[in-house]
């Protein structure tokens, strides 16, 4: 974590999370869907390490990774939809919350701080994953990639989340593992934190993204909130 020692933080009254690569480790199911699509046309599996680093960029990036030569937009869209079909068929087989996330969520809830999700993942997939993991009833708000006409990096989805939970953006912390998350959060006037434990391309320098903080594990999120709100340590 960096920049977390400030004594002048505006109190954090809400925490918003990106989904894939921040709240949940969904990579195996998404890469498996890509491999299933590749196998259906007689191609070998994707490079798993490279594919995992593309997960937070969504179905377009993963489909492009598997079919870089497809330039026709209609053909590419057909492949992308097939990828989503494969993912929908096994949407939550290996998906799980990152280690430490449930502890953080429980601590946030006990402190009376609402938390929510703002993701570019389509709503019909977001809802399935959250319901499977029992998070749909816990999140104070869920804004998906098709909730509004504009998606991240535009700030509108984050501002809508603030409206839904009745919190001022300047009192919110948004955490994500992609530059689009940080750009959206900054544009919305929120604190922003890079989830460096997520699907960050190893060639990227997260320090250049413009975030207020960098966290290398979910439990580090607790320190950010506690510094501003003077809440107790996890487990106390």
C-alpha positions, 0 to 999 in steps of 0.5 A: 500500500502507498500514500496511506499515512495521511492524517487529513483523509476525508472520512470514508462513508462508502466503499465501492468495488470493481468485480472481476479482479478486485472483489472476485477471482473470476479468471479461471472461469473466463479463461476456460470459456475462451479455451472452450471457444478456441477448442470449438474451432480447433485451436489450442488453449490460450496462454493462461498467464496472458489471458488472466492479465486481460480478464479485467478488460472484458469479453472484447479483450479476451476474444481479441486475444484468441482471435487477433486476426479477425478484423471483420466487426460482424465476425468478431461480434459473433465470436464474442457472443459465443465466448459469452455463451461458453462463460454463461454455461459455467459462470461460477465453477471456480470463481471465488472471493479473494482471500480476505475479502469476506473479512473486509466485507464483514468488518465494513458491514459491522461498522455500518458502512455501505459497500457496493459494486460497479462493474463493466460486466453485463448485468445478466452475468453479474447477477448470476455470479453474485447470487451464486456467492450470496453477495447479491443480498449484501451489496448496497448497490450493484451497477453493471456495464449495461445499467447505463448507456455509458460505462467506465472509464466514464464516471456516470456508473460510479455517480449512480452508485453514490445516488443509490446509496445516498453518499457523497462521492468525495466520501467514497472509496473506489477500488479496481484493478484496471486503469479505467477504474481509476480514471472513472473514480478520479473523474467522479471525485472519489478516493481511488485505490488500485487492487494490485493483487488483481489482473494487472498486466505485469508490464504496467506500472500501476503507479502511473494510473493516478490512484490515491492508493495502491493495495497489494492485498484485500486486508490493506483496504481496512487500513485506508478506511480506518485511517479516515474513520478511526474504526477498529482493526479487523477482528477487534 
